[in-house]
Amino acid sequence: MRKRGCGSAGHTRMCQVFIGKGVRLKTIGLIGGMSWESTVSYYRIVNETVRDTLGDLHSAKIVLYSVDFADVEKLQSSGSWDAAGDLLASAAVDLESAGAGLIVLCTNTMHKVAPAIESAVSIPILHIADPTAVAVKARGLTRVGLLATRFTMEQDFYRDRLAALHGIEVLIPDERDRLIVHRVIYEELCLGVVSDSSRDEYRAIIDRLVQAGAQAIILGCTEIGLLVGPADSTVPLFDTADLHARAAAYWATSDDTGQAHPDDGRER
């Protein structure tokens, strides 16, 4: 299905308003709730970036569809990815109908079903791996460690995109460390629990990835930035939630209605 931006026929009036000379503010469709803890960060970062870009009292035009994460987690655990894709595709259709000109899926793991979402709508999806890769390459880096859910670390949908489209080599923790990273995400961070002991465990895992040759670390779950930051690593950390949200905001404020604004390469 042909993708179209907000500037296409039939979408202009719904998706953009003109703010001053030559500035279009387009509507972002967020699929959130996975978990809502990180969706809050998306909402804040998108609005802050729009405000900083346009000044004055400007804020983002956002349509949010927040799912029940318990339903999604059951589908993940049972391997029912087709059903999960149908669920999120339905959310994307509703967002397009509500006037969104871009779909932003506020989670890394569920990009496994991005093709199902793309086939259901006629507006583009901003894949979370792409602005992350732009930021990594802007720093001249080619080998990264990945911290994420077990699904994202162990399956190929995410790592292969970074390698095939962007030439970035991805290292993942060993099995024991993967279990720790995954457990902390689902049993703590998604519930709003931020633990010093878990931060120490993540620091040790980051150190082991650096020792294995990682030049930087991708925080490949949108909740991980709630736990660790630059002070917890000897190499740059790239927070996917932050980079994804900023890229969406740049798209919304850009004159180019077909692509997201390139990120400036800042890491968390």
Backbone hydrogen bonds, N-H to C=O, Kabsch-Sander energy under -0.5 kcal/mol:
donor,donor_aa,acceptor,acceptor_aa,energy
4,R,122,S,-2.2
8,S,5,G,-1.7
11,H,8,S,-2.0
12,T,8,S,-1.0
15,C,11,H,-2.7
16,Q,12,T,-1.6
17,V,25,L,-1.3
19,I,17,V,-0.5
19,I,23,V,-2.6
20,G,18,F,-0.6
22,G,20,G,-0.5
23,V,20,G,-0.6
24,R,22,G,-0.5
25,L,17,V,-2.3
26,K,24,R,-0.7
26,K,252,A,-2.1
27,T,15,C,-1.3
28,I,61,K,-2.8
29,G,102,L,-3.0
30,L,28,I,-0.7
30,L,63,V,-2.7
31,I,104,V,-2.6
32,G,30,L,-0.7
32,G,65,Y,-2.2
34,M,35,S,-0.8
36,W,33,G,-0.7
38,S,35,S,-0.6
39,T,35,S,-1.5
40,V,36,W,-2.0
41,S,37,E,-0.7
42,Y,38,S,-2.0
43,Y,39,T,-2.4
44,R,40,V,-2.2
45,I,41,S,-3.0
46,V,42,Y,-2.8
47,N,43,Y,-1.9
48,E,44,R,-2.7
49,T,45,I,-2.5
50,V,46,V,-2.3
51,R,47,N,-2.6
52,D,48,E,-2.7
53,T,49,T,-2.0
54,L,50,V,-2.9
55,G,51,R,-2.8
58,H,55,G,-1.8
61,K,26,K,-0.5
62,I,60,A,-0.8
63,V,28,I,-2.8
65,Y,30,L,-3.0
66,S,64,L,-0.6
67,V,32,G,-2.4
67,V,65,Y,-0.6
69,F,67,V,-0.8
71,D,68,D,-1.0
72,V,68,D,-1.4
73,E,69,F,-3.2
74,K,70,A,-1.7
75,L,71,D,-1.5
76,Q,72,V,-2.4
77,S,73,E,-2.8
78,S,74,K,-1.8
79,G,76,Q,-1.3
80,S,75,L,-2.3
81,W,79,G,-1.7
84,A,80,S,-1.9
85,G,81,W,-2.6
86,D,82,D,-2.2
87,L,83,A,-2.2
88,L,84,A,-2.3
89,A,85,G,-2.5
90,S,86,D,-2.1
91,A,87,L,-1.5
92,A,88,L,-2.2
93,V,89,A,-2.3
94,D,90,S,-1.9
95,L,91,A,-2.0
96,E,92,A,-2.6
97,S,93,V,-2.4
98,A,94,D,-1.6
99,G,96,E,-1.5
100,A,95,L,-2.4
101,G,27,T,-2.8
102,L,27,T,-0.6
103,I,124,P,-2.6
104,V,29,G,-3.0
104,V,102,L,-0.5
105,L,103,I,-0.5
106,C,31,I,-2.4
106,C,104,V,-0.8
107,T,105,L,-2.3
111,H,108,N,-2.0
112,K,109,T,-1.8
113,V,110,M,-1.5
114,A,111,H,-1.5
116,A,113,V,-0.8
117,I,113,V,-1.5
118,E,114,A,-2.8
119,S,115,P,-2.0
120,A,116,A,-0.5
120,A,117,I,-1.2
121,V,117,I,-0.9
121,V,118,E,-0.5
126,L,103,I,-2.4
127,H,125,I,-1.0
130,D,127,H,-1.2
132,T,128,I,-1.0
133,A,129,A,-2.3
134,V,130,D,-2.3
135,A,131,P,-1.9
136,V,132,T,-2.2
137,K,133,A,-2.8
138,A,134,V,-1.8
139,R,135,A,-0.8
139,R,136,V,-1.0
140,G,137,K,-1.8
141,L,136,V,-1.7
144,V,169,E,-2.8
145,G,216,A,-2.8
146,L,171,L,-2.4
147,L,145,G,-0.5
147,L,218,I,-2.4
153,M,149,T,-2.5
154,E,150,R,-2.6
155,Q,151,F,-2.1
159,R,155,Q,-0.6
160,D,156,D,-2.3
162,L,158,Y,-1.9
163,A,159,R,-2.1
164,A,160,D,-3.3
165,L,161,R,-1.9
166,H,161,R,-0.7
166,H,162,L,-0.7
167,G,163,A,-1.4
168,I,162,L,-2.2
169,E,142,T,-3.1
169,E,167,G,-0.5
171,L,144,V,-3.2
178,R,174,D,-2.7
179,L,175,E,-2.0
180,I,176,R,-1.6
181,V,177,D,-2.6
182,H,178,R,-2.5
183,R,179,L,-2.5
184,V,180,I,-2.4
185,I,181,V,-1.7
186,Y,182,H,-2.2
187,E,183,R,-3.0
188,E,184,V,-1.4
189,L,184,V,-2.5
190,C,185,I,-2.6
191,L,188,E,-1.4
192,G,189,L,-1.7
193,V,188,E,-2.8
194,V,192,G,-0.6
195,S,193,V,-0.5
199,R,195,S,-2.0
200,D,196,D,-2.1
201,E,197,S,-1.8
202,Y,198,S,-2.5
203,R,199,R,-2.4
204,A,200,D,-2.0
205,I,201,E,-2.1
206,I,202,Y,-2.8
207,D,203,R,-2.4
208,R,204,A,-1.9
209,L,205,I,-2.0
210,V,206,I,-2.3
211,Q,207,D,-2.4
212,A,208,R,-1.3
213,G,210,V,-1.6
214,A,209,L,-2.4
215,Q,143,R,-2.8
216,A,143,R,-0.6
217,I,236,P,-2.6
218,I,145,G,-3.3
219,L,217,I,-0.6
219,L,238,F,-2.8
220,G,147,L,-2.2
220,G,218,I,-1.7
224,I,221,C,-1.5
226,L,223,E,-2.2
227,L,224,I,-2.1
228,V,224,I,-2.1
232,D,229,G,-2.4
233,S,230,P,-1.5
238,F,217,I,-2.9
239,D,237,L,-0.6
240,T,219,L,-1.3
240,T,238,F,-0.8
243,L,239,D,-2.4
244,H,240,T,-2.7
245,A,241,A,-2.3
246,R,242,D,-2.3
247,A,243,L,-2.2
248,A,244,H,-2.1
249,A,245,A,-2.1
250,Y,246,R,-2.6
251,W,247,A,-2.2
252,A,248,A,-2.2
253,T,249,A,-1.4
254,S,250,Y,-0.8
254,S,251,W,-0.8
257,T,255,D,-0.9
261,H,247,A,-0.6
268,R,237,L,-1.0
